[in-house]
Amino acid sequence: MVLVQGATMDLNPTFDRREVERALEEDPAAAGAEYLGQFRSDIETFIDPEAIARCTVTKARKRKK
């Protein structure tokens, strides 16, 4: 698996910079996540970490269909 995190303009310099600027003006948090490669901190408490842990399977070797 390869994971790359970066800003749209760094990874695709042909992308319309005006679109990024417009989005940043309208909703900085959403645009930061969409175009700047930033994790959202404004919704990090949206779901309780304990609730996620209860729904997470760890050390599974095989999944049932």
Secondary structure, DSSP 8 states (H G I E B T S, - for coil): -------HHHH-TTS-HHHHHHHHHH-HHHHHHHHS----STTTTSS-HHHHHHT---S-S----
